[in-house]
Amino acid sequence: MQTSSPRFKSLAVTAGLSFWFFIITSSAGIFSIWYLIIFVGILLSITQIFAKKLSRGLDVFAIFNTKVFLGALYIFVISIYGIIFKLLRIDLLRLRKQKQSYWLETESSNDARKMF
């Protein structure tokens, strides 16, 4: 972000803040598309007008927002995989044999040794 133009930083920060606005208002149950449009319009105009002066602050916020967003996404994806594997009874480490598992049974054979 440090080599990006201040105008692009402004757009990135506006997108990040509008994402968090959506998440917070939706979880609180007060989301409205009109509130979002007004919020994005005001924020975009302020950050575009003061883009040169806010450039360093936009850098800091963009980096912080990216780390928080990617961290939350990582935790969410890992959680979803864990839930799906638990529901499908998939044991990745194959520590115990399970009935009705989606793992294929493999037989031990020496076909590879016979080929060479």
C-alpha positions as CSV (number, residue, x, y, z in Angstrom):
1,M,0.0,0.0,0.0
2,Q,2.9,2.4,0.5
3,T,3.5,2.7,-3.2
4,S,-0.1,3.1,-4.1
5,S,-1.6,6.4,-4.9
6,P,-3.5,8.2,-2.1
7,R,-6.8,8.0,-4.1
8,F,-6.5,4.2,-4.4
9,K,-5.8,4.0,-0.6
10,S,-8.9,6.0,-0.1
11,L,-11.0,3.6,-2.1
12,A,-9.4,0.6,-0.3
13,V,-10.1,2.1,3.2
14,T,-13.7,3.0,2.2
15,A,-14.3,-0.6,1.0
16,G,-12.9,-2.0,4.2
17,L,-14.9,0.4,6.5
18,S,-18.1,-0.3,4.5
19,F,-17.5,-4.0,4.9
20,W,-17.2,-3.6,8.7
21,F,-20.2,-1.2,8.7
22,F,-22.2,-4.0,7.0
23,I,-21.0,-6.7,9.4
24,I,-21.7,-4.6,12.5
25,T,-25.1,-3.2,11.4
26,S,-26.3,-6.7,10.2
27,S,-25.3,-8.3,13.5
28,A,-27.1,-5.6,15.4
29,G,-30.2,-6.0,13.2
30,I,-30.3,-2.4,12.0
31,F,-28.9,-2.8,8.5
32,S,-30.5,-0.7,5.7
33,I,-29.2,-0.3,2.2
34,W,-29.8,3.5,2.6
35,Y,-27.6,3.7,5.7
36,L,-24.9,1.9,3.8
37,I,-25.2,4.2,0.8
38,I,-25.1,7.3,3.0
39,F,-22.1,5.9,5.0
40,V,-20.1,5.0,1.8
41,G,-20.9,8.4,0.2
42,I,-19.8,10.4,3.1
43,L,-16.7,8.3,3.8
44,L,-15.7,8.2,0.2
45,S,-16.0,12.0,-0.2
46,I,-14.1,12.8,3.0
47,T,-11.3,10.4,2.2
48,Q,-11.0,11.5,-1.4
49,I,-10.9,15.2,-0.4
50,F,-8.3,14.7,2.2
51,A,-6.4,11.8,0.5
52,K,-3.1,13.5,0.4
53,K,-3.1,14.5,4.0
54,L,-4.5,11.2,5.3
55,S,-2.2,9.0,3.2
56,R,-0.1,7.7,6.1
57,G,-3.2,7.1,8.2
58,L,-4.9,5.3,5.3
59,D,-1.8,3.1,5.1
60,V,-2.0,2.1,8.7
61,F,-5.7,1.5,8.6
62,A,-5.5,-0.6,5.4
63,I,-2.8,-2.8,6.8
64,F,-4.7,-3.3,10.1
65,N,-7.9,-4.0,8.3
66,T,-6.3,-6.5,6.0
67,K,-4.7,-8.4,8.9
68,V,-7.9,-8.5,10.9
69,F,-10.0,-9.5,7.8
70,L,-7.6,-12.2,6.7
71,G,-7.2,-13.5,10.3
72,A,-11.0,-13.8,10.6
73,L,-11.3,-15.4,7.2
74,Y,-8.6,-17.9,8.1
75,I,-10.3,-18.8,11.4
76,F,-13.7,-19.1,9.6
77,V,-12.3,-21.4,6.9
78,I,-10.5,-23.7,9.4
79,S,-13.6,-23.9,11.5
80,I,-15.8,-24.8,8.5
81,Y,-13.4,-27.5,7.5
82,G,-13.4,-28.9,11.1
83,I,-17.2,-28.9,11.2
84,I,-17.5,-30.6,7.8
85,F,-14.9,-33.2,8.6
86,K,-16.7,-34.0,11.9
87,L,-20.0,-34.3,10.1
88,L,-18.6,-36.6,7.4
89,R,-16.6,-38.6,10.0
90,I,-13.3,-38.0,8.3
91,D,-10.3,-38.7,10.4
92,L,-7.4,-36.9,8.8
93,L,-4.8,-38.6,11.0
94,R,-6.5,-42.0,10.6
95,L,-6.0,-42.7,14.3
96,R,-9.0,-45.0,14.6
97,K,-11.1,-47.0,12.2
98,Q,-14.6,-45.6,11.8
99,K,-17.8,-47.1,10.5
100,Q,-19.5,-45.4,7.6
101,S,-16.5,-43.3,6.9
102,Y,-15.7,-41.7,3.5
103,W,-12.2,-43.0,3.5
104,L,-11.5,-45.7,1.1
105,E,-10.1,-49.0,2.4
106,T,-6.7,-49.7,1.0
107,E,-5.2,-53.1,0.7
108,S,-1.5,-53.8,1.2
109,S,0.0,-55.2,-1.9
110,N,3.4,-55.5,-3.4
111,D,2.5,-54.6,-6.9
112,A,4.9,-51.7,-6.9
113,R,7.8,-54.0,-6.1
114,K,6.8,-56.5,-8.8
115,M,6.8,-53.7,-11.4
116,F,10.4,-52.8,-10.8
